[in-house]
C-alpha cells in the first residue's frame, strides 16, 4: 500500500513538472509531423516568435498563444 501511494504522489509531481516546461519553449522553428503516418503536416512547421506569438511556415499570418 505504501508503494502504491508513493507511486501516485511521484506520478502527480512529475506530471506537474513536465507541464510547466512545455509552457517555456524557446523561440525558433519546430518541425511538425503527423503521428498516424509519420508524414509532414500540410500546414507546414510552427515558428515561435517573441512575445507569445507564432506563425505557420506556409503562411505569413501570425497568431497569439
C-alpha positions in Angstrom: 0.0 0.0 0.0 2.9 2.4 0.8 4.5 1.7 -2.6 1.2 2.4 -4.3 0.7 5.7 -2.5 4.3 6.8 -3.2 3.9 5.9 -6.9 0.8 8.1 -7.2 2.5 11.0 -5.4 5.6 10.8 -7.6 3.5 10.5 -10.8 1.4 13.6 -9.9 4.6 15.5 -9.0 6.3 14.6 -12.3 3.3 15.4 -14.5 3.0 18.8 -13.0 6.7 19.4 -13.6 6.5 18.3 -17.2 3.6 20.6 -17.9 5.4 23.7 -16.6 8.4 23.0 -19.0 6.1 22.9 -22.1 5.0 26.5 -21.5 8.5 27.8 -21.8 9.6 26.7 -25.3 12.4 28.9 -26.8 11.7 30.8 -30.0 12.6 29.0 -33.2 11.2 26.7 -35.9 9.6 23.4 -34.8 9.0 20.6 -37.4 5.5 19.1 -37.4 4.9 15.5 -38.3 1.5 13.7 -38.1 1.7 10.7 -35.8 -0.6 8.4 -37.8 1.5 8.0 -40.9 4.6 10.0 -40.0 4.4 12.5 -42.8 4.8 16.2 -42.8 1.8 18.3 -41.7 0.1 20.0 -44.7 0.1 23.4 -42.9 3.9 23.4 -42.5 6.1 23.9 -39.5 5.4 26.1 -36.5 7.6 29.1 -35.9 7.6 30.5 -32.4 8.3 34.2 -32.3 9.0 36.6 -29.4 6.2 37.9 -27.3 3.9 34.7 -27.2 3.3 34.8 -31.0 3.6 32.1 -33.6 3.1 31.6 -37.3 3.0 28.7 -39.7 5.8 28.3 -42.2 3.3 28.1 -45.2 1.6 31.4 -44.4 2.6 34.9 -43.2 -0.3 35.1 -40.7 0.7 35.5 -37.1 -1.3 34.2 -34.1 -1.0 34.7 -30.4 -0.7 31.8 -28.0 
